[in-house]
Amino acid sequence: MVRGFLLDLDGTVYDAGRPIAGAPQAVERLRQAGFAIRFVTNTTSRDRAALVGKLQGMGVEAGLNDIFAPPYAAACFLREKQASALLLLTESAQREFSGVPTDVARPNYVVVGDMGEQWSFAALNAGFRALMAGAGLIALGLGRYWRTADGELSLDSGPFVAALQFASGVEPVVLGKPARPFFQMAWQDVGLEPSQLAMVGDDIDGDVGGAQRAGLRGILVRTGKFREQDMEGEVRPDMLLDSLADLPDVLKGAGSRE
Amino acid sequence: MVRGFLLDLDGTVYDAGRPIAGAPQAVERLRQAGFAIRFVTNTTSRDRAALVGKLQGMGVEAGLNDIFAPPYAAACFLREKQASALLLLTESAQREFSGVPTDVARPNYVVVGDMGEQWSFAALNAGFRALMAGAGLIALGLGRYWRTADGELSLDSGPFVAALQFASGVEPVVLGKPARPFFQMAWQDVGLEPSQLAMVGDDIDGDVGGAQRAGLRGILVRTGKFREQDMEGEVRPDMLLDSLADLPDVLKGAGSRE
């Protein structure tokens, strides 16, 4: 019995800066029906407060605790280990790391996210030197690239993780979808068992495959980056919907709790 | 019968900006004995003219044609194919590419060398976009890092090649030691058969292993980065010398041409 949903953001709740039609209302109906909701995104360039602002601007009710994202996951991981870190992140994402010592000569970890235009040789080299001095490597995702608003491709954080791994020989711990440790932290954050949760997203592997491998159900939506070929691969979603907007009615039809 | 020598530079002819004791004299004696000499280096941040200046400043006679290095090799490769290129290289290294169109919207190749502090997100992203638009990838070496004069480690070009390969999925052609195509271009440049040439260097794999796999002999010197453990690996040098300075006497003792 599913008691909660992990909802992807980009391509599932919103797309190109606008809400998917009917998605804000669907989130509200799911909540009213008693389902636990967590927005689980791979965004590594913003902190949760920035995502809350974005969601509220689109008419989606959200607080800090409704969002589970790689920078927050990494900060929890580090705080639990009482570990220090060198943060290769945007200023916004760095705000998640209060309580984590980040200004030390020999950090325990190097944390890598999307820095876009802020990447520099000095930043990457500092990360490399820390790894050679014994630090661990935390990757907030292994995305290869993304498409900017003007339609151009832009390097994501994955290539920079690959550069650091090639140079240092250190294997990264990945705290982002579709990595299992990230989904595990997500369901622990919700406080439900994986079998009680379903992930809803537009990425057949990142959302659906990753969730299924971690013991959750995976629901694919035909919005965002979805393409019909996604249904021809090895990953089989537990459910295929035209949009997140359809989820409440489908659950109602299935005699669920609503 | 060996009729020519390919001599590595850094760690073999000079080290930390100074000539290895006796090396300049050894080069001269080899030349006087009738051996063909080529300085074969993996340096990707300087053009041949800069290397000539450095060698002459140390008392080693050298002209442009005595040097074989990755930027020059890549320029020859591109000119033969009449191909255009985006050059991710220092200004000095870019000077090798006269005659190669480098200011085109859709370059045929992306050429990657060591740019050090000059690396930027914009440069790497431009290379990535060219690769996604169909360009080939030429790596002027896959070095992981090097040790600067102040003893600190610094990222070499390999990690940036790894980043571009991870992002684009394009496999690089490597034009630097120990890659076979580079050694092949080197012996063709000398105008001798591989069996008539020996590579002399301090890198057990980059110099000795690479040369041997390309059909040349490989001579290891106990200078530069040499460590005794190098003799315990799979690569077995054809000869081990304390220094390049010893080569002329060894050849004389062996009843060679001198």
Interface residues (C-beta under 8 A of the other chain):
Chain A: M115 G116 E117 Q118 W119 S120 F121 A122 L124 N125 F128 R129 M132 R144 Y145 E152 L153 S154 L155 D156 G158 P159 F160 A162 A163 L164 Q165 F166 A167 S168
Chain B: M115 G116 E117 Q118 W119 S120 F121 A122 L124 N125 F128 R129 M132 R144 Y145 E152 L153 S154 L155 D156 G158 P159 F160 A162 A163 L164 Q165 F166 A167 S168
